[in-house]
């Protein structure tokens, strides 16, 4: 299967320094926040790749770099074999950009409150001079709404309906690749299931490829073909959902799975997650998870583990074999 998205050693830093004059007076150095650090992965055509992790782990930053809303500090993003940062052929750039769309987390904030739904959905096509006659009505029916809704404004809809409008807008330009940035986190649980099922059906109908960003492992297990676990901007584990749930090889993945809600988990006793995510401006040396890890040894504090093949996926942990062995023994 062909990779439609290739991410190579992706890094993004943000300058969070005080203004120049303050730094001169207070004799302070510049401060850099590393939101994404040396991340590499591929997304095969027609599949869903999920990124999971706690808030602040860099999931949304990666998504924005993939659609071109942010530029990488280092590394490269290739969509359909084209690096949009270095490509000089305008026609190729325009073709690839038309194949990319994004569904944002807040369905109301991403919709223009002064525009009617018809104009919102047709905007990606109208901006390129395409035909928009009847487009909004057709797509509204496709996502489970009425064609009559095209003449309404966003405030006339519920949260779940607004997210369906966002999905219709994303489909308008007939993209191949869609970045879904926590598209159901602002919705009620019952509505989440409806939107997820809709996205799954549309993926099959249109042959779409998704990057699905979420902090909910139960949602990810339902949607993804491959799951990448992020911690402090670093990819620490990658595997198929079934393998990840049954045999997590990184202590951080184990913690996320233990913290996730379970249907049969009534009355279970689970130790709460220990510690907080370290300061990304001054991350700990070695493995970024070492201050919170129950398996930590001196090597973890000194040497950053590289992502290596493990089982059917990849893991960045010096003691992955011992972590899995101890978990299997305990179960």
Secondary structure, 3 states (H helix, E strand, C coil): CCEEEEEEEEEEEEECCCCHHHHHHHCCCCCEEEEEEEEEEEEECCCEEEEECCCCCCHHHHHHHHHCCCCCCEEEEEECCEECCCCCCHHHHHHHHHCEEEECCCCCCCCCCCCEHHHHHHHHHHCCCCCCCCHHHHHHHHCCCCHHHHHCEHHHCCHHHHHHHHHHHHHHCCCCEEEEECCCCCCCHHHHHHHHHHHHHHHHHHCCEEEEEECCHHHHHHHCCEEEEEECCEEEEEECHHHHHHCCCCHHHHHHHHHCCCCCCCCCCCCCCCCCCCCHHHCCCCCCCCCCCCCCCHHHHHCCCCCEEECCEEECCCCHHHHHHHHHHHC
